[in-house]
Amino acid sequence: MCIRFWFAFAVAMIASPVTADDDIVRALATIKQVSREGKGNDDAGPAWKTLVTKGTAALFPTLEAVDDGNPTAGNWLRTAAEAIADAETTAGRKLPADKLEAFVTNTKFAPSARRTTYELLLAQDPSAKDRLLPKFVNDKSLELRRDAIAHQLDILEKVARPSIKADLESLFLATRDKDQVELVAKKLRENGGSPSITEHLGFVTFTSLVGPFDAPESKGFSIAFPPDVADDNIGTFKGKDGLELKWKPFSTVDLNGKFDLNNTLGKHKNSVAYALAYIIAPKEMPCEVRVTSPTAVKIFLNQKELFGRDEYHHGDRFDAHTGIGMLKAGENVLVLKVCQNNQQESWAQRWQFQMRVCDDTGGPLPLMQKVTKGDKVEVVKLGYIPTAEAKKEEKK
């Protein structure tokens, strides 16, 4: 009788409704289905409340579920983690600091989740800042890396070191955000260094340009002109008003790698232009091609389209357009299509671009570029600007 009772009890337990852990798993799965377009938001609200209600039992599963490939779902999950932490603080309970620190220092977790966890840790243990930030100077989390570099700069400002030039050179190599790159470069120059911002950020500073091509009704983005599949800078094309177009070499000494197409090709509306660069890689490697432009662009690498966005004059945020590709060993052909529409407002007259090739953190790759200087073809480091010209730009 007793044996039958315990057997029946065990079977009932196995078949019982979901446990608290199951609720957490189900809530996390629901939130991870949310998309950028808002799909799944209705279900995400109740799931979010479930996670918060579960308290610290849900904290680390929630942080571990963050995937930076889905930023919308990530926002739901990080705010749930923050709400759990707030509730614990209000109740006078501390979060497990050792587990928070272990999470922050584990690079297998999403950078944004590690950043959130770092802030939760600092809220109850401010001393963690001095302990952890020195470890993050080259971290995969760009936010933690930025904080770490700023922290090291503060230390250098307060304590004069004989090694300050070497320290700044090390920090410069680690920088990724453009404003911080410029700041560290400035401090390095003040201490006898000669950093190259264009090389560090991997800007294309030499290119061949061709255009303008005619794009009636601002439809140039969708029209496949011959340079879409260019594999060299040779050939002639029929352009706007029936003009014969040829590739022409241009270079820039702008420290941000800017090419102004109004200056190089002339001011045109309802038009398309192309920039072509030869990038030389020592071996096959992944890369990101990042473009800044106020107008519609397409990015091609070795005749393969990596990225396109048909948008005009909504600002030109740095690195707004990113194509992810694979460089082959040796010579690669990089082509950028830059469109212009017919808007007449003063703020809609810019027709320009900046283009750079970097790793997935925005940092430098060991790349060279084949360039034309007069009648000569040379190979130089990607981002190269003649020293004299670079110094002139620095003084501006």
C-alpha positions in Angstrom: 0.0 0.0 0.0 2.8 2.4 1.0 4.8 1.5 -2.2 1.8 2.2 -4.4 1.2 5.5 -2.7 4.7 6.8 -3.3 4.7 5.5 -6.8 1.5 7.4 -7.5 2.9 10.5 -5.8 6.0 10.4 -8.0 4.0 10.1 -11.2 1.8 13.0 -10.1 4.9 15.2 -9.5 6.3 14.4 -12.9 3.1 15.3 -14.6 2.4 18.4 -12.4 2.1 22.0 -13.9 5.2 24.0 -14.7 7.5 25.0 -11.9 8.8 28.5 -11.1 12.0 27.7 -13.2 9.7 26.7 -16.1 7.9 30.0 -15.8 11.2 31.8 -16.2 12.3 29.7 -19.2 8.9 30.3 -20.9 9.0 34.1 -20.1 12.5 34.4 -21.6 11.5 32.4 -24.7 8.5 34.7 -25.2 10.6 37.9 -24.9 13.3 36.6 -27.2 10.7 36.3 -30.0 10.1 40.1 -30.0 11.3 41.7 -33.2 12.4 45.2 -34.2 9.1 45.7 -36.0 7.2 45.2 -32.7 6.0 41.6 -33.3 5.6 39.9 -30.0 5.3 43.0 -27.9 1.9 42.1 -26.6 3.1 38.8 -25.2 6.4 40.4 -23.9 4.7 42.6 -21.4 3.2 39.8 -19.3 6.4 37.8 -19.7 8.4 40.8 -18.4 6.2 41.0 -15.3 6.7 37.3 -14.7 10.5 37.7 -14.7 10.4 40.7 -12.3 8.0 38.8 -10.0 10.4 35.9 -9.7 13.1 38.2 -8.3 16.7 37.1 -8.0 15.9 33.6 -9.2 15.3 35.2 -12.7 18.2 37.8 -12.6 21.0 35.8 -14.1 18.9 33.7 -16.5 17.6 37.0 -17.8 21.0 38.5 -18.2 22.3 35.4 -19.9 19.4 35.4 -22.4 20.4 38.9 -23.8 21.5 38.6 -27.4 22.9 41.8 -29.0 21.8 40.5 -32.3 18.2 41.3 -31.3 18.4 44.7 -29.6 14.6 45.0 -29.1 14.4 41.8 -27.1 17.6 42.8 -25.3 16.0 46.1 -24.1 13.1 44.1 -22.6 15.5 41.7 -20.9 17.9 44.3 -19.5 15.1 46.5 -18.1 13.7 43.3 -16.4 17.0 42.7 -14.8 17.2 46.3 -13.7 13.7 46.1 -12.2 14.6 43.0 -10.3 17.7 44.7 -8.9 15.6 47.8 -8.0 13.1 45.7 -6.1 15.8 44.0 -4.2 17.4 47.3 -3.2 14.0 48.7 -2.1 13.6 45.6 0.1 17.0 46.2 1.6 18.6 43.1 0.1 21.9 43.0 -1.7 22.5 41.2 -5.0 25.2 38.5 -5.0 28.3 40.6 -5.7 30.5 37.6 -6.5 28.1 36.4 -9.1 27.7 39.8 -10.6 31.5 40.2 -10.9 31.9 36.8 -12.4 29.2 37.7 -15.0 30.8 41.0 -15.9 34.2 39.4 -16.5 32.9 36.5 -18.6 33.2 37.6 -22.3 30.9 34.8 -23.5 27.9 36.9 -22.5 26.5 39.7 -24.6 28.4 43.0 -24.2 25.3 45.0 -23.4 24.3 42.5 -20.6 27.8 42.7 -19.1 27.5 46.5 -19.1 24.2 46.4 -17.3 25.6 43.9 -14.8 28.6 46.2 -14.3 26.3 49.1 -13.4 24.3 46.9 -11.0 27.6 45.9 -9.3 28.8 49.5 -9.0 25.5 50.5 -7.4 26.3 48.4 -4.4 30.1 48.2 -4.6 31.7 51.4 -6.0 35.1 50.0 -5.3 34.6 47.6 -8.2 35.4 50.4 -10.6 39.1 50.6 -9.7 39.3 46.8 -9.5 37.7 46.0 -12.8 38.2 48.8 -15.3 41.9 48.1 -15.9 40.9 44.7 -17.2 38.5 46.2 -19.8 40.9 48.3 -21.9 40.7 45.8 -24.8 37.3 44.4 -24.0 34.7 43.1 -26.5 32.1 45.4 -24.8 32.8 48.8 -26.4 31.1 50.6 -23.6 33.2 48.9 -20.9 36.3 49.5 -23.1 35.4 53.2 -23.4 35.0 53.5 -19.6 38.3 51.7 -19.1 40.2 54.0 -21.4 38.6 57.1 -19.8 39.6 55.7 -16.4 43.2 55.3 -17.5 43.3 58.8 -18.9 42.1 60.2 -15.6 44.9 58.3 -13.8 47.5 59.7 -16.3 46.2 63.2 -15.7 46.6 62.9 -12.0 50.0 61.0 -11.8 52.8 62.2 -14.1 54.6 59.1 -15.4 57.9 58.8 -17.3 56.1 56.2 -19.5 53.2 58.5 -20.4 53.9 58.4 -24.1 54.0 54.6 -24.2 50.9 54.5 -22.0 49.1 56.8 -24.4 50.2 54.8 -27.4 48.8 51.7 -25.8 45.5 53.4 -25.1 45.3 54.8 -28.6 45.6 51.3 -30.1 42.7 50.3 -27.8 40.3 53.2 -28.7 37.3 52.6 -30.9 34.9 55.5 -30.5 35.8 58.3 -32.9 35.6 61.1 -30.3 37.8 59.1 -27.9 40.3 58.3 -30.7 40.6 62.0 -31.4 41.0 62.8 -27.7 43.8 60.2 -27.1 45.5 61.2 -30.4 45.6 64.8 -29.2 47.1 63.9 -25.9 49.6 61.6 -27.5 50.7 64.4 -29.9 51.2 66.7 -26.9 53.5 64.1 -25.5 55.7 63.6 -28.6 53.7 60.9 -30.3 52.6 60.9 -34.0 49.3 58.9 -34.1 47.5 58.5 -37.4 43.7 58.7 -36.9 43.0 57.7 -40.5 45.2 54.6 -40.4 43.8 53.6 -37.0 40.2 53.9 -38.2 41.0 52.3 -41.5 39.6 55.1 -43.7 39.8 54.8 -47.5 41.9 57.9 -48.4 42.6 57.0 -52.1 39.8 56.0 -54.5 38.8 56.1 -58.1 35.5 58.0 -58.8 33.1 57.9 -61.7 29.9 59.8 -62.2 27.4 61.3 -62.4 25.0 58.8 -63.8 21.5 59.9 -64.6 18.9 58.8 -62.0 15.5 60.3 -62.9 12.9 60.8 -60.1 15.6 59.9 -57.5 15.5 56.3 -58.4 19.3 55.8 -58.7 19.4 53.4 -55.8 17.4 50.7 -57.6 19.0 51.2 -61.1 21.9 48.8 -61.7 24.5 50.9 -63.5 27.6 49.1 -64.8 29.9 50.0 -61.9 27.6 48.0 -59.6 29.6 44.9 -60.7 33.0 46.6 -61.3 36.1 44.5 -60.7 38.5 47.3 -61.8 38.7 51.0 -62.5 39.0 50.6 -66.3 36.4 51.4 -68.9 34.1 54.2 -70.1 30.4 54.7 -69.4 27.5 56.8 -70.6 26.7 59.3 -67.9 24.3 62.2 -67.3 23.4 64.3 -70.3 25.1 61.7 -72.5 28.6 62.5 -71.3 31.3 59.9 -71.5 32.5 59.0 -68.0 35.8 57.4 -66.9 37.2 56.5 -63.6 39.4 59.2 -62.2 41.8 58.9 -59.2 41.2 61.1 -56.1 42.6 61.3 -52.6 41.7 63.1 -49.5 43.7 64.6 -46.6 40.7 64.9 -44.4 41.4 63.2 -41.1 37.9 61.7 -41.3 38.4 60.4 -44.8 35.7 62.6 -46.3 35.2 62.8 -50.0 33.0 65.7 -51.2 31.5 64.7 -54.5 30.2 68.2 -55.1 33.8 69.3 -55.3 35.2 66.3 -57.2 32.5 65.6 -59.7 30.4 68.8 -59.6 27.1 69.5 -58.0 24.3 67.3 -59.5 20.8 66.2 -58.6 19.0 62.9 -59.4 22.5 61.4 -59.8 24.6 58.4 -58.9 28.4 58.3 -58.4 30.7 55.4 -57.6 34.0 55.1 -55.6 36.3 52.2 -56.1 39.2 51.2 -53.9 41.7 48.3 -54.1 42.1 46.7 -50.6 45.0 44.3 -50.0 44.7 41.7 -47.2 47.6 39.4 -46.0 45.1 36.5 -45.7 41.4 35.8 -45.8 39.7 37.6 -43.0 36.2 38.9 -42.0 35.8 42.7 -42.1 33.2 45.4 -41.8 32.9 48.2 -44.4 31.4 51.2 -42.6 30.1 54.2 -44.5 29.0 57.6 -43.4 26.9 59.5 -45.9 23.8 61.7 -45.8 22.4 60.0 -48.9 21.5 56.6 -50.1 24.3 54.1 -50.5 25.2 50.6 -51.6 28.4 48.7 -50.6 29.9 46.0 -52.8 32.9 43.9 -52.0 34.4 41.7 -54.8 31.1 42.2 -56.9 28.9 41.1 -54.0 26.5 43.5 -52.4 27.0 43.7 -48.7 24.6 46.5 -47.7 22.2 49.0 -49.1 20.0 51.8 -47.6 17.7 54.0 -49.7 17.5 57.0 -47.5 18.2 60.7 -48.0 19.2 63.6 -45.8 18.2 62.2 -42.4 21.6 63.0 -41.0 25.0 61.4 -41.4 25.7 59.6 -38.1 29.2 58.2 -38.1 29.3 54.5 -39.2 25.6 54.6 -40.0 25.9 52.1 -42.8 27.7 48.8 -42.2 28.3 45.9 -44.6 29.8 42.7 -43.2 32.0 40.8 -45.6 35.0 38.5 -46.1 38.3 39.8 -47.6 40.2 37.3 -49.6 43.9 37.0 -49.5 45.5 39.5 -51.8 43.6 42.2 -53.8 40.0 43.0 -53.1 37.8 45.4 -55.0 35.6 47.6 -52.8 32.9 49.7 -54.5 30.6 52.3 -53.0 27.5 53.6 -54.8 26.5 57.0 -53.6 23.1 58.5 -54.7 21.7 62.0 -54.7 18.1 62.9 -55.0 16.4 66.2 -56.1 15.7 68.0 -52.8 16.3 71.7 -53.0 16.6 72.7 -49.3 20.0 74.1 -48.3 20.6 71.2 -45.8 20.0 68.7 -48.6 22.9 69.8 -50.9 25.6 67.7 -49.4 26.8 64.8 -51.5 29.7 63.1 -49.8 30.9 60.0 -48.0 33.5 58.5 -45.7 34.3 54.8 -46.0 36.5 52.6 -43.8 37.4 49.0 -43.4 37.7 47.6 -39.9 37.1 44.6 -37.6 33.9 44.0 -35.8 34.9 46.3 -33.0 35.7 49.2 -35.3 39.4 48.6 -34.9 42.2 48.4 -37.4 43.0 45.5 -39.6 46.4 44.8 -41.2 45.4 46.1 -44.6 47.1 47.9 -47.5 45.7 49.8 -50.4 46.8 50.1 -54.0 46.8 53.7 -55.0 47.5 55.9 -58.0 49.9 58.8 -57.5 50.3 60.7 -60.8 51.6 58.1 -63.2 52.6 55.6 -60.5 50.8 52.8 -58.8 51.9 52.2 -55.2 50.9 50.1 -52.2 50.4 52.0 -49.0 48.8 51.3 -45.6 45.1 51.7 -45.5 44.3 55.2 -44.2 47.7 56.6 -45.3 47.9 60.4 -45.6 51.3 62.1 -46.4 52.8 63.4 -43.1 53.0 67.0 -44.2 49.3 67.0 -45.3 48.2 65.3 -42.1 49.9 67.9 -40.0 48.1 70.6 -41.9 44.8 69.0 -41.2 45.6 68.5 -37.5 46.1 72.3 -37.1 42.7 73.1 -38.6 
